[in-house]
């Protein structure tokens, strides 16, 4: 697997790791649509950040 796949997976999993309890409460209190929209927004931003960091490291190393 190339470096960008690791960054995408890390970006998609990061909201669950960092916002575990609050994301779970969002699903309970706001329902599936609210929970998925919060997760999707966080996943999009963390994936973009992970891809940027991975690209910078990839350019510096190789």
Secondary structure, 3 states (H helix, E strand, C coil): CCHHHHHHHHHHHHHHHHCHHHHHHHHHHHHHHHHHHHHHHHHHHHHHHHHHHHHHHHHHHC
